[in-house]
Amino acid sequence: MDDPLIVVVLLLVAAAATAAVAVRDPVRQALVLAVLGVCLALLFTVTQAPDVGLSQLAVGSAVTPLLIMLSVRKVRRRQQDGKEKER
């Protein structure tokens, strides 16, 4: 593969990772993590590791953000239920 393409994809990965750290809201952080997973899958594909790229695409950009979003939803529901019980 071309070296400039690898450099561009590495810059995308670095930008997505920085954004994942910089974002404070857990829901938005999960969405940025999904973008990071896609960027990493692209990086693996460009560096001629398509099997690892497919695994990253499935786990890193779909399953992990989904689990994070479901966890955040459950925590927020419990917080709301706790506030309602206090009233």
N, C-alpha and C positions, 0 to 999 in steps of 0.2 A: 504494500500500500504506500501511498504517498506520505512523506513526512509532514507536509503542511496540513493535510487532513487530520493526522493524529494530533498535531499541535492545536488545531481548532477544537477538536473534541475534548482534549485535555483542558482547554480554557473553559469550555462549557461545563465540564465536571467541576472545575474549581469554582466557577461562578455559582452553580447550583448548590454546592456544598457550603459556600459562604452564606448564601441566602437561607439555607436550612438552619444555620446557626444563628443568623441575625433575626429571623422572624420569631416573635414572642408568642403569638397565638397558636395553641396546639393544633387546631384544625388547619390553619394555613400552613403550619409546619409540616403536617402530614401530606398536604398537597405538594409542597416544595420537595418533600422527600420522594414523592412519586416521580416528579420531574428529574430528580437526581438519579433515580433508578433507571429511567429511560436513557439518560445521558451515559450512565455507566454501561448499560446494555449496548449502546452505540459504540462506546469505546472498546468493549470486548469484541464486538463484531469487526470493527476496523482493524484491530490488532490480530485478526484471524483466529478468534476463539468463539465461534458462533454458538457452540453448545453452552458455554458459560454465559454468553449474552442472552440466550433464551431463558436460562434459569434465572438470571438477574431480572429479566423483563417480567417474568411471572412472579417472583418473590419480592423483589425490591421495588417494583413499581405498581404492584397490584395488591398482594396479600398483606404486606407489612403496613402500608398506609391505611388499608381497610381496617386492620385490627386496631391501629391507633385511633382512628376516627370512631370506631365502635366503643372503645374504652373511654374516650373523652365524652361520648354521648351518655354512657352509663354513669360516669362520675357526675356529670352535670345534672342528670335526673335525680341521683341520690341527694345532691346538694339541694335541689328544689324541693324534694320530698321532706328533707330535714327542716327546711325553712317553713314549710306548710305545717309540720307537726308542732313547731314552736309557737305558732299562732294559736 
